[in-house]
């Protein structure tokens, strides 16, 4: 069956899909927050070369960068409950946030680590020479400078994460992609449905790219 | 007040410092001179444990540390007894001049921020930077940056300030303003150990000059002794060359 392009359908579908954007953004924001915390911890463990744990951190990063996000989500949501009862009650939304955090933290840890290592070592020496501890130096001097360096790439990961939340529909999370899929299945207007959802993602990403540029401008003005 | 005993430092097989021992009294200004690459800077960095010595003891103020058995806590304690002025200034790029100077007071000495900033301001005024308090290092000239560097070291409440070639990275036009600040400190009897190639400064300001070569202290004495009447041939050769240049 061949049908013509239905613009009217897209216009009507937009507000329906838009209601589900909240779930998408919630996953992206929580996911990014947890990923950032994890990534900072991982990066510090590797920068300080903390005995033993640093090897675990390397293994962690290697695994989460070395396997597809979809596989990780399936392992977490469908695989783990088989052995670990804790995971049985976990809802798909939570699982998606955990999965996204773990996955993106591995990438973000590497950007943060690179940013820290990129700060001239004389900055650390100056802190130490005053009698500050390494941790104080990190907190007061190194990380504030590294955050400026890392911000562009971290923002890129945030944008990537927004798009990656679409995989959560495979776990059954009722987010924007899942809604588009459902609408498409019932109306048979696949092209229009998926085009509509693509446009929404695109607009959201353009919005955050703008924010990214503003943020970078502000950070560069600071000193 | 400062006692260094049998200090040595090896980088792999290369011995950079060989059995260095000396003492510095409170209020004394010691200038270390010598050819490039003879371990002067390494010695200074060892005093602050920015380089870890291979063997030897360092005693500054109430901190004592042995290279062989040193612990992190001892290192921090030792560093709190001294402060360091770097050749390339090494100011905190993300902090204003005022914040640079106040940092150690706030973080290390736990002084309330307002009080620390007031102290820092007074010190910056003293080094002639009254109108640069809220300026970031990137907007300061080399001479101004180094004066902030000295102010930061002054604020750190150490017993001694270690100067690692403080004027070597400066354009000639900025050298005098930095030396002037150091001379002022000397007048105030601030204990200092200065590694420098500024022979005139050594002659005028030092209580004692130490000549180093090949990781050894070859000779030490008053500026008059070292510059006008050097005992060793190597000192003679170096002093002759160095004074000709200036």
Contacts between the chains, C-beta under 8 A, distances in Angstrom:
chain1	res1	chain2	res2	distance
A	122	B	86	6.5
A	122	B	88	6.3
A	122	B	90	4.1
A	123	B	90	6.7
A	123	B	92	6.6
A	123	B	93	6.9
A	125	B	50	5.4
A	125	B	84	7.9
A	125	B	86	7.4
A	125	B	90	6.5
A	126	B	84	7.5
A	126	B	86	6.6
A	126	B	90	4.1
A	126	B	91	7.3
A	126	B	92	6.6
A	126	B	152	8.0
A	127	B	92	7.8
A	128	B	48	7.9
A	128	B	49	7.9
A	128	B	50	6.6
A	128	B	79	6.3
A	129	B	48	5.3
A	129	B	50	6.4
A	129	B	79	6.2
A	129	B	82	7.9
A	129	B	83	6.3
A	129	B	84	3.7
A	129	B	86	7.9
A	130	B	79	7.1
A	130	B	80	7.9
A	130	B	83	6.2
A	130	B	84	7.8
A	130	B	103	6.9
A	130	B	104	4.0
A	130	B	107	7.8
A	130	B	108	6.0
A	130	B	152	7.4
A	130	B	156	5.0
A	131	B	76	5.8
A	131	B	77	7.8
A	131	B	79	4.3
A	131	B	80	3.5
A	131	B	104	6.6
A	131	B	108	4.6
A	131	B	156	7.1
A	131	B	158	8.0
A	132	B	103	7.9
A	132	B	104	7.1
A	132	B	107	5.4
A	132	B	108	5.8
A	133	B	76	6.2
A	136	B	107	5.2
A	136	B	108	7.8
A	140	B	92	8.0
A	140	B	103	6.8
A	140	B	107	6.0
A	141	B	92	5.1
A	141	B	94	6.7
A	141	B	95	7.5
A	141	B	103	7.9
A	144	B	94	4.7
A	145	B	93	6.0
A	145	B	94	5.0
A	148	B	94	7.9
A	222	B	94	7.6
A	223	B	93	6.4
A	223	B	94	5.7
A	223	B	136	4.1
A	223	B	137	7.9
A	223	B	138	6.3
